[in-house]
Amino acid sequence: MRMPNRTLISLTLLAIGTTLQAQDLVVASPDNQLQVTIVNQAGKPTYAVSYKGQSFLEPSPLGVTTNVGDYSQQMTYVSKKENRVEESYSLASIKKSQVNYIANELITTWQNPAKQNIEVIFRVSNNDIGFRYRVLRSGKPAALVIEKELSGFDFPTHTTTFLTPQASPMIGWERTKPSYEEEYTADGALGARSKYGVGFTFPALFRIGSNGWVLLSETGVNGSYCGAKLSEGNAAGLYSIAFPEPGENNGLGSVTPGMAFPAETPWRTITLGTDLKPIVETTIAFDLVKPLMEPSIPYTYGRSVWSWILWQDGSINYNDQLKYIDLAATMGYEFSLVDNWWDTRIGREKVEELAAYAKSKNVSLMMWYNSNGYWNDAPQGPKQRMNTAMAREKEMAWLKKIGVKGIKVDFFAGDKQTTMQLYEDILADANRYGLLVIFHGATMPRGWERMYPNYAGSEAVLASENLIFTQHANDNEAFNAALHPFIRNSTGAMEFGPVLLNKRHNKENNGGTIRKTTDVFQLATSILFQNPVQVFSLAPNNLQDAPPVAIEFMKQVPTTWDETRFIEGYPGKYVVLARRHKDKWYLAAINAQKEPLKVKLNLSFLGNAPLVKYADDKNRNPVMEKVTADKKGNIDVEIATGGGVIITNGIQ
């Protein structure tokens, strides 16, 4: 139910047998700019969000229904508890290596007519909100099934959207969807229907007119719950949490999660601000979760090459893999990824020889696997090696024995609880053998960088392989790249496979789809797209046919970051951000608009070190030059259409 006033509302809570002043159920951020107000509307708990006195979410529903009780209506407020949460942690695999999290927590307890209790937990930091439910045991049942979560997000009617649709189950190539690889619609209408009619994929970005921005997502999902999405919205602005579709996992498994008491749901996250800086820089996905296991080894990250992206299936042979190991060694990279079909086209004995050769070059192999059990028709092997504990045990012991450092597991089945358990099982078993894990054809990460020490990224995006498959993807590359830092990559690692320096996307660099973006644009994506293991799309021919300045840059660019700063931009149009690795800064900018973009940048945070700029000349070729900011730290740059600019103090 909508409230007439879209600013903070002060009213009397009506509840069965309880009268409470509304201000008693307000939780504010430490800086007091962000406020959440919880109101009981005729027995139905709701919450509203304001920031700097402006409404960002109007009264929105709370609650769950379960097989043991309804916790969404006829609810009575019981009590509250307030806490201060302060925590510092280090994490090398995210956008910021050292995090200091400070939030105010409000835990409210509610009771239904059957005298069953539920806690609604809100944590509010300066630009982030997390909320979850804890259903408490009452009576004999020791477990429950969450049949529906009513959590909603009711936006003001002047809101516009930046959303990507959730795909229907068991559609697409070899029945492999949903795989989180759909296209975005920018500046969409509130309540517009999704392409497939089954809602929208997290994360989801909303512009609240001139007031600011809101990013919705979730975190803390493991094998004890399903992954969620946003429902179809209505024209009035209400979107809700929705569970997976029944057809996922080939129709097997429940869409409703089962849990033991006390049953805690994952966190729903809301990041907001008057501009996009809090959206790009947020760490809320990691702030709200805890590590679930100890690392078996000190994991390190780095850069990789892979033959498949440009040389495709035909490259999965012993000799071509030697060439890519040599490329990794020449570039100073840590890994070379051997993609699908290696079990039959190379064979295990020869893979052992490849691993030994790679070791002699100070390179480690990463190996591709099909996740497949019963959930799609993807034919690539190795198959049936990651879907059961016994198979994983044997496979991972062999991988460790021959010196492989990581695996890339592909073609998952959706977001049901059973699939979330498979992700967790793969990570847990891989950790026992000291293996990094990348997921492909997979769901988005939900706090997994902090939860699992060997997690090294997920695709969950319309990634670089599509640039090989279709010209449409190349025509829209700049638009998509200018979205990802604000949406998909803002909440978790994104294994995109960036930096294609071939002009044409085939092995010989003379046919196939045509790249529309410049070399500097491609270099910039190595910074804009954050993933602790970057599997770059370079090819051996680039050592001869790519500009030497580009190759030298790619030899030095890091993949882990100590700090991230959003400078400016607009989703789908352009983005400028900077990342710091130790004492070296890398500022990257790209332009997806039809006209060149002139920007005045303040670089005072880079200090007094000499600066190097990479930009496109009038022929769209890369040029490197030394630059100096003015006395105020400003510098003017022009970014070509489909082009990029990089300014760094990090190149030796």
Sequence and secondary structure as in RCSB ss.txt:
>XXXX:A:sequence
MRMPNRTLISLTLLAIGTTLQAQDLVVASPDNQLQVTIVNQAGKPTYAVSYKGQSFLEPSPLGVTTNVGDYSQQM
TYVSKKENRVEESYSLASIKKSQVNYIANELITTWQNPAKQNIEVIFRVSNNDIGFRYRVLRSGKPAALVIEKEL
SGFDFPTHTTTFLTPQASPMIGWERTKPSYEEEYTADGALGARSKYGVGFTFPALFRIGSNGWVLLSETGVNGSY
CGAKLSEGNAAGLYSIAFPEPGENNGLGSVTPGMAFPAETPWRTITLGTDLKPIVETTIAFDLVKPLMEPSIPYT
YGRSVWSWILWQDGSINYNDQLKYIDLAATMGYEFSLVDNWWDTRIGREKVEELAAYAKSKNVSLMMWYNSNGYW
NDAPQGPKQRMNTAMAREKEMAWLKKIGVKGIKVDFFAGDKQTTMQLYEDILADANRYGLLVIFHGATMPRGWER
MYPNYAGSEAVLASENLIFTQHANDNEAFNAALHPFIRNSTGAMEFGPVLLNKRHNKENNGGTIRKTTDVFQLAT
SILFQNPVQVFSLAPNNLQDAPPVAIEFMKQVPTTWDETRFIEGYPGKYVVLARRHKDKWYLAAINAQKEPLKVK
LNLSFLGNAPLVKYADDKNRNPVMEKVTADKKGNIDVEIATGGGVIITNGIQ
>XXXX:A:secstr
   S SS    EEEETTEEEEGGGGEEE TTS EEEEEEEETTEEEEEEEETTEEEEEEEE  EEESS EESSS 
EEEEEEEEEEEEEEE TTSS SEEEEEEEEEEEEEE TTS EEEEEEEE SSEEEEEEEE   SS  EEEEEEE 
 EEE  TT EEEE B   TT SGGG    S    EEEEETT   SSSS B SSEEEE TTS EEEEEEE   TTS
   EE    TT EEEEE   TTGGGG S SS EEESSEE  EEEEEEESSSHHHHH  HHHHT    S  SS   
 EEEEESHHHH GGG SHHHHHHHHHHHHHHT SEEEE TTHHHHT HHHHHHHHHHHHHTT EEEEEEE  SSS
     SS SSSSSHHHHHHHHHHHHHHT  EEEEE    SSHHHHHHHHHHHHHHHHTT EEEE S    SSHHH
H TTEEEE  SS THHHHH HHHHHTHHHHHTTTTTTGGGSS B        SBSSTTSSSSSB  S HHHHHHH
HHHS  SEEEE   TTHHHHS HHHHHHHHH  S  SEEEEEEEETTTEEEEEEEETTEEEEEEEE SSS EEEE
EE GGGTTS EEEEEE TTS EEEEEE   TTSEEEEEE TT EEEEES   
